[in-house]
Amino acid sequence: MLLLLIANIRSNAQQMIPKQKGLELTYAVFPQSPEKRSYALSAGLISYAKNGNYFFGLAEYSRKYYEYASYDIPIDSFLFNGGYSLYLWGDAMRNVNINIGLGGVVGYEQVNKGEEMIQDGAMISTTESFIYGASGKLSLESYLTDHLVLASFTPCLVLD
């Protein structure tokens, strides 16, 4: 009898609880690239603090192609982004939320796979460099299920 009673009780997942952790996976395609071959892959960890605020850490790999004459030059970036996001607004059940965040970015960038010479004989002056910068994050998050969130973010600003 107790088992039947427990099976019939509906429970909802608790969202945005302090110290609750989440995994973030992202895949993006850059529409302006030649034949849309440029992409970015990232994985991150979110740890909620009080009132829906959270800490975030993200590792990203991206490959972008830039057109030069008849040759596409690949640029590979390896970035680490971390920061804090503040809860701005959400509905009463916290199914839809808006957050704004600020963070720092460090990483490494490689142009043309480290090769200075392009096929037409032109030289690239810098093929590798460490990069750093700041990131601003405005996110619209919506819980699709109790364990799955759909989020949309703005990009970060990276300086050489």
Backbone as a ProteinNet text record, in pm:
[ID]
protein_1_A
[PRIMARY]
MLLLLIANIRSNAQQMIPKQKGLELTYAVFPQSPEKRSYALSAGLISYAKNGNYFFGLAEYSRKYYEYASYDIPIDSFLFNGGYSLYLWGDAMRNVNINIGLGGVVGYEQVNKGEEMIQDGAMISTTESFIYGASGKLSLESYLTDHLVLASFTPCLVLD
[TERTIARY]
81	0	87.1	192	283.7	354.9	393.1	459.1	366.8	240.7	145.4	128.1	124.7	111.1	232.3	351.1	475.2	483.3	441.9	447.5	352.1	243.1	145.8	174.9	271.1	304.6	392.1	349.3	425.1	526.2	649	751.4	815.8	852.8	921.4	1065.2	1151.8	1292.4	1308.9	1399.6	1428.9	1538.3	1514.6	1605.6	1678.4	1803.3	1885.6	1911	1932.1	1961.4	2109.7	2146.5	2289.1	2367.8	2485.8	2579.1	2533.1	2419.5	2376.6	2468.4	2506.4	2600.1	2531.7	2580	2526.4	2636.8	2617.1	2712.6	2657.4	2743.5	2703.7	2781.7	2712	2773.3	2722.5	2814.2	2776	2844.9	2772.3	2826.3	2771.6	2858.9	2816	2880.9	2808.9	2859.7	2853.8	2960.8	2966.6	2914.9	2802	2737.6	2813	2900.7	2971	3098.2	3132.3	3256.3	3239.3	3352.1	3343.9	3281.2	3176.5	3104.5	3060.5	3053.6	3010.7	3089.9	3220.2	3306.1	3358.7	3346.5	3395.3	3298.9	3355.5	3272	3341.5	3264.9	3317.5	3252.9	3333	3286.1	3326.9	3237.6	3274.3	3204.3	3267.7	3211.3	3241.1	3143.2	3162	3089	3118	3056.6	2995.8	2875.1	2805.3	2780.6	2805.9	2779.5	2694.8	2572	2479.8	2517.4	2500.3	2516.5	2375.7	2363.2	2232.4	2153.4	2021.2	1927.7	1939.1	1980.7	1989.8	2117	2207.9	2339.3	2424.7	2525.9	2611.3	2751.8	2845.6	2981.7	2984.5	3066.8	3077.7	3223.8	3256.2	3387.4	3364.4	3440.3	3413.7	3545.4	3558.7	3672.4	3616.8	3684	3631.9	3741.7	3707.5	3794.1	3714.5	3776.9	3709.1	3804.9	3748.9	3824.4	3746.3	3814.2	3754	3842.1	3779.1	3851	3832.6	3943.6	3939.3	3985.7	3912.9	3945.9	4061.9	4159.4	4271.6	4296	4270.7	4280.5	4195.1	4255.6	4179.4	4209.4	4261	4303.1	4229.6	4183.9	4120.3	4223.6	4245.4	4343.7	4272	4310	4245.2	4307.7	4222.7	4268.5	4205.2	4289.9	4244.8	4262.3	4159.3	4164.4	4128.7	4204.8	4180	4159.2	4037.8	4004.7	3954.1	3984.5	3929.3	3862.7	3736.4	3656.6	3594.7	3606	3546.9	3494.3	3388.3	3333.4	3211.4	3132.9	3016.3	2897.7	2780.7	2659.5	2552.7	2489.2	2385.1	2246.1	2156.2	2017.1	1946.6	1887.5	1817.3	1666.1	1610.5	1466.7	1431.3	1315.3	1262.9	1115.9	1045.4	904.7	892.7	772.5	750.9	804	794.6	842.8	989.3	1049.4	1189.2	1212.2	1114	1129.6	1199.9	1185.3	1252.2	1327.2	1457.1	1541.4	1630.2	1661.8	1758.7	1871.4	1994.9	2113.5	2212.6	2295.4	2403.4	2530.7	2640.7	2763.3	2886	2992	3120.8	3228.7	3327.2	3432.6	3561.9	3659.9	3789	3816.8	3895.2	3926.7	4078.7	4133.3	4273.5	4277.9	4379	4386.9	4506.2	4499.4	4608.1	4545.8	4611.2	4560	4670	4633.8	4729.3	4671.2	4751.3	4709	4775.7	4697.9	4747.4	4828.2	4782.9	4847.1	4994.3	5030.2	5166.8	5260.4	5212.9	5298	5297	5417.1	5426.7	5397.6	5428.1	5415	5277.7	5211	5084.3	5118.5	5030.2	5057.7	5100.2	5054.5	5092.8	5224.3	5293.4	5421.9	5413.8	5295.4	5280.5	5320.8	5368	5412.6	5314.3	5288	5207.4	5305.1	5287.4	5384	5374.7	5255.5	5239.5	5153.5	5210.3	5133.6	5079.4	5134	5089.5	5095	4999.6	5004.7	4912.9	4947.7	4859.2	4761.5	4637.5	4535.3	4468	4411.7	4342.4	4236.8	4147.5	4045.2	3936.3	3827.1	3711.5	3592	3499.3	3378.7	3256.2	3163.3	3033.1	2932.4	2839.3	2747.1	2605.5	2520	2378.3	2308.2	2240.6	2180.5	2030.8	1961.5	1819.6	1813.4	1765.8	1765.5	1622.6	1592.4	1458.9	1470	1404.9	1404.9	1309.2	1363.4	1280.4	1220.4	1300.8	1254.7	1315.7	1294.3	1351.6	1503.7	1562.5	1707.7	1774.1	1699.3	1754.8	1717.2	1820.6	1801.2	1847.2	1767.3	1806.3	1849.2	1970	2023.1	2079.4	2073	2128.9	2222.5	2345	2446.8	2498.9	2559.7	2631.9	2779.8	2856.1	2997.2	3085.4	3211.2	3306	3400	3466.1	3563.9	3702.1	3784.1	3918.2	4021.3	4122.8	4230.7	4358.6	4443.7	4573.9	4675.1
-118.1	0	127	126.8	239.9	260.1	152.3	160.7	223.9	189.7	250.4	399.5	436.5	576.6	657.5	604.9	674	685.8	582.8	584	687.2	719.5	814.2	959.5	984.5	1121.9	1181.9	1296	1364.1	1457.3	1451.5	1541.4	1618.1	1740.5	1824.5	1844.9	1853.6	1876.7	2017.6	2032.1	2163.2	2225.7	2347.5	2413.5	2526.4	2546.8	2658	2656.4	2539.9	2525.4	2553.5	2628.5	2652	2521.1	2522.4	2408.1	2302.4	2324.4	2233.9	2255.7	2150.5	2160.5	2119.4	2175.5	2141.8	2133.6	2054.5	2037.9	2110.3	2187.5	2264.2	2213.6	2176.1	2131.3	2219.3	2268	2361	2323.6	2335.9	2322.5	2439.8	2511.5	2627.3	2622.7	2672.1	2684.4	2831.9	2884.3	3024.3	3037.7	3104.9	3106.7	3184.9	3276.7	3357.8	3291.1	3174.5	3109.5	3043.8	3021.3	2953.1	2814.8	2790.7	2663	2622.4	2719	2696.7	2585.2	2584.2	2483.1	2526.4	2652.7	2701	2658.2	2614.5	2563.9	2587.1	2566.8	2574.7	2464.8	2400.5	2298.7	2343.3	2328.6	2366.4	2277.6	2267.4	2194.6	2276.9	2284	2365.9	2310.7	2372.6	2333.8	2458.3	2445.4	2553.1	2508.7	2599	2570.6	2684.7	2653.5	2756	2807.4	2938	3003.4	3041.5	3143.6	3185.6	3263.1	3257.8	3337.4	3317.4	3202.9	3176.1	3225.1	3286.5	3325	3199.8	3203.4	3085.9	3119.8	3033.7	3037.4	2951.5	2988.4	2905.9	2892.4	2778.8	2751.2	2677.5	2714.2	2661.6	2641.1	2528.4	2502.2	2494.2	2563.3	2570.1	2549.3	2477.5	2465.5	2519.3	2605.1	2653.4	2653.7	2632.2	2641.6	2733.6	2839.6	2935	2941	2955.4	2970.3	3111.9	3174.3	3307	3296.6	3364.2	3359.1	3453.4	3401.8	3482.4	3438.4	3527.2	3494.6	3370.6	3261	3138.5	3032	3074.5	2982.3	3014.8	2913.7	2932.6	2908.3	3009	2999.2	2956.2	2840.8	2796.8	2864.3	2900.6	2954.8	2869.1	2802.7	2718.2	2794	2791.7	2858.6	2759.9	2764.8	2684.8	2784.9	2793.7	2895.5	2833.9	2901.8	2869.4	2996.4	2986.3	3100.8	3069.9	3161.1	3142.2	3273.3	3266.6	3388.6	3363.7	3470.5	3468.5	3528.8	3468.6	3514.5	3549	3663.7	3711.6	3686.4	3640.8	3617.8	3752.3	3783.3	3909.6	3895.6	3796.6	3781.6	3637.2	3596	3464.1	3456.7	3362.3	3346.1	3282.6	3272.2	3224.5	3082.8	2997.4	2859.3	2844.6	2955.1	2958	2863.1	2855.3	2776.8	2857	2989.4	3078.7	3182.7	3199.8	3289.4	3372.9	3491.9	3577.7	3605.8	3580	3603.1	3689.8	3763	3841	3806.8	3787.4	3745.5	3817.1	3806	3864.7	3764.1	3750.3	3653.5	3690.5	3605	3622.4	3507.3	3535.4	3436.7	3430.3	3309.8	3288.7	3174.1	3175	3068.1	3078.6	3000.9	2988	2984.6	3051	3056	3017.9	2938	2893.9	2923.7	2993.5	3032.5	2941	2890.3	2807.1	2686.5	2625.9	2506.3	2530.3	2654.2	2688	2712.2	2701.6	2721.7	2869.1	2928	3069.2	3094.3	2997.2	3014.7	2968.1	3054.5	3018.4	2966.7	2889.8	2823.8	2919.4	3046.1	3139	3213	3176	3236.4	3348.1	3391.3	3495.1	3439.6	3529.9	3490.4	3544.5	3464	3506.7	3551.1	3671.6	3725.2	3658.3	3623.9	3558.3	3434.7	3318.2	3194.7	3139.1	3180	3129.2	3242.1	3242.6	3342.5	3302.1	3351.3	3337	3453.5	3427.8	3531	3540.9	3656.5	3679.2	3785.6	3798.3	3899.8	3886	3951.4	3950.3	3894.1	3838.3	3787	3847	3883.8	3927	3822.7	3793.1	3684.1	3728	3730.7	3754.2	3627	3561	3432.5	3430.4	3367.3	3336.7	3185.4	3138.9	2995.9	2948.2	2832.5	2776.4	2627.2	2584.5	2442.9	2367.7	2278.6	2196.5	2079.8	2020.8	1915.8	1947.6	1860.2	1882.1	1876.2	1814.7	1797.6	1856.5	1922.8	1973.3	2120.2	2202.9	2347.3	2388.1	2470.6	2530.1	2672.8	2710.3	2842.4	2908.1	3040	3117.7	3221.1	3235.6	3321.9	3421.7	3528.2	3622	3587.1	3623	3585.6	3670.1	3629.8	3701.1	3787	3880.2	3968.1	3915.8	3885.2	3830.9	3927.9	3957.2	4046	3965.8	4007.1	3941.7	4007
0	0	0	79.7	86.8	-46.3	-112.2	-243	-346	-348.9	-440.9	-411.7	-287.2	-249.6	-294.4	-275.3	-315	-466.9	-539	-685.5	-744.9	-676.7	-728.5	-691.9	-605.4	-567.3	-676.3	-727.5	-833.5	-767.2	-814.4	-760.6	-875	-847.8	-944.8	-901.4	-999.2	-967.6	-911.8	-819.5	-763.6	-847.2	-893.1	-984	-914.1	-950.6	-905	-754.4	-697.7	-556	-534	-428.7	-402.2	-396.1	-454.7	-465.8	-565.8	-632.9	-738.5	-858.1	-926.1	-1037.5	-1167.1	-1276.5	-1407.3	-1509.8	-1612	-1721.8	-1843.7	-1908.9	-2026.5	-2147.4	-2253.3	-2377.9	-2490.8	-2575.7	-2681.4	-2811.7	-2920.9	-3055.3	-3136.1	-3205.4	-3284.3	-3421.1	-3521	-3657.1	-3693.6	-3752.9	-3791.8	-3934.7	-3954.1	-4085.9	-4193	-4157.6	-4256.8	-4310.2	-4259.1	-4301.6	-4438.5	-4509	-4638.6	-4622.2	-4694.4	-4692.9	-4552.4	-4460	-4321.5	-4253.6	-4273.5	-4211.6	-4075.9	-4039	-3910.4	-3800	-3686.3	-3577.8	-3443.7	-3337.2	-3201	-3117.9	-3034.9	-2940.4	-2801.3	-2704.7	-2568.4	-2467	-2351.1	-2237.8	-2113.3	-2025.3	-1906.8	-1786.6	-1672.6	-1547.1	-1484	-1432.8	-1364.5	-1220.7	-1125.7	-984.5	-929.1	-889.3	-843	-704.8	-686.3	-557.5	-510.4	-428.8	-378.1	-483	-472.6	-552.8	-703	-750.8	-893.9	-959.7	-884.4	-937.8	-951	-1038.8	-1051.1	-1099	-1060.6	-1112.3	-1237.4	-1336.4	-1455.4	-1496.7	-1552.2	-1610.3	-1740.7	-1844.5	-1978	-2053	-2118	-2207.1	-2348.9	-2442.7	-2579.7	-2682	-2786.7	-2904.1	-3022.9	-3101.9	-3221.9	-3339.8	-3455.8	-3581.1	-3673.1	-3715.7	-3809.1	-3932.7	-4046.3	-4172.5	-4223.3	-4262.3	-4322.2	-4466.5	-4554.3	-4696.6	-4726.6	-4798.6	-4848.2	-4991.7	-5085.6	-5229	-5256.1	-5299.1	-5325.4	-5219.7	-5106.8	-5002.6	-4872.6	-4800.6	-4670.8	-4561.6	-4478.3	-4370.2	-4243	-4184.3	-4060.4	-3937.5	-3842.8	-3714.8	-3605.4	-3526.2	-3416.3	-3285.4	-3200.9	-3071.3	-2961.4	-2853.1	-2733.3	-2619.8	-2566	-2467.1	-2337.6	-2227.5	-2096.4	-2044.8	-2008.5	-1967.6	-1832.1	-1738.6	-1606.5	-1552.5	-1472.9	-1416.6	-1330.9	-1315.4	-1227.7	-1302.2	-1287.7	-1355.2	-1251.7	-1270	-1179.1	-1236.8	-1153.5	-1190.3	-1199.7	-1316	-1334.1	-1320.4	-1391	-1395	-1425.2	-1376.2	-1408.2	-1372.6	-1433.2	-1398.9	-1260	-1208.9	-1072.3	-1050.3	-1150.1	-1136.5	-1177.3	-1218.4	-1264.4	-1382.5	-1469.9	-1592.3	-1700.7	-1697.8	-1791.8	-1709.6	-1736.7	-1658.3	-1748.8	-1702.6	-1770.6	-1672.5	-1715.4	-1633.9	-1710.2	-1636	-1695.1	-1619.1	-1692.8	-1627.7	-1679.4	-1603.2	-1637.8	-1603.3	-1691.3	-1666.6	-1735.9	-1719.1	-1783.3	-1878.4	-1982.2	-2084.9	-2102	-2106	-2141.1	-2241	-2326	-2423.7	-2514.9	-2620.5	-2716.4	-2855.3	-2951.1	-3087.2	-3185.4	-3283.6	-3385.1	-3523.5	-3606.4	-3740.7	-3842.9	-3937.3	-4047.6	-3999.1	-3890.3	-3832.8	-3799.3	-3769.5	-3731.8	-3848.4	-3970	-4088	-4129.3	-4149	-4186.1	-4333.9	-4418.2	-4563.1	-4610.8	-4689.6	-4753.7	-4893.1	-4953.6	-5081.3	-5192.4	-5189.8	-5296.3	-5267.1	-5159.2	-5125	-5023	-4985.2	-4883.6	-4747.5	-4659.6	-4525.4	-4421.6	-4321	-4206.3	-4098.8	-4045.8	-3949.7	-3812.5	-3765.7	-3635.6	-3654.4	-3624.2	-3642.3	-3511.5	-3397.2	-3267.3	-3165.6	-3072.9	-2966.6	-2852	-2733.7	-2619	-2624.2	-2586.9	-2590.9	-2454.3	-2426	-2299.5	-2321.9	-2227.6	-2242.2	-2137.7	-2162.7	-2073.7	-2149	-2075.5	-2139.5	-2073.4	-2155.5	-2108.2	-2151.1	-2066.2	-2094.5	-2059.3	-2157.4	-2135	-2179.1	-2087	-2122.1	-2094.8	-2185.6	-2171.1	-2157.5	-2042.9	-2013.4	-1992.6	-2048.8	-2035.4	-2004.2	-1898.4	-1861.6	-1953.2	-2036.6	-2124.2	-2047.4	-1959.2	-1868.4	-1732.1	-1636.1	-1503.1	-1502.6	-1604.6	-1606.7	-1731.1	-1818.1	-1943.5	-1961.8	-1984.9	-2000.3	-2139.1	-2206.2	-2333	-2302.2	-2346.5	-2314.4	-2439.4	-2442.8	-2550.5	-2489.6	-2545.5	-2486.4	-2588.3	-2537.4	-2622.1	-2618.4	-2721.8	-2726.7	-2635.3	-2624.1	-2539.7	-2623.6	-2558.1	-2621.1	-2585.6	-2685.3	-2660.8	-2717.9	-2639.1	-2680.8	-2698.6	-2792.2	-2809.2	-2718.2
[MASK]
++++++++++++++++++++++++++++++++++++++++++++++++++++++++++++++++++++++++++++++++++++++++++++++++++++++++++++++++++++++++++++++++++++++++++++++++++++++++++++++++

